[in-house]
Amino acid sequence: MTRVLGYTRLRLRSIASAEEIARFLDDLERAAEIVEPASVESLVPRDSDDDPVIAGAIAGRADVLCTRDQHLYDTTVLEYCQTYAIEVLDDVTLLGRLRDDEAAGTADRP
């Protein structure tokens, strides 16, 4: 994850400092649930490196897979995820839903 967040294209979009990114990753690591996904069939057209993302979402019983990776919005991928009740959303859509749920008082509370 540190490698990905260091990509030039992402660094240009972000105003976060290296320390803020490190803090974010530490927080994410503490909140994360580590799962051991079973192997998944080749599913993601044009980017088989994304197949483990789908396998991890399934193993972790995710409700939502939040991504901007356009390969994961392929109809085949969306239909496959739907069979596991996993919704694929971009960050803006997910944030909007979370804010709507919070405003309505229906957000899950830990």
Buried (B, 14 or more C-beta within 10 A) or exposed (E): EEEEBEEEEEEEEEEBEEEEBEEEEEEEEEEEEEBEBEEBEEBBEEEEEBBBBBBBBBBBEBEBBBBEBEBBEBEEBBEBBEEEEBBBBBEEEBEEBEEEEEEEEEEEEE
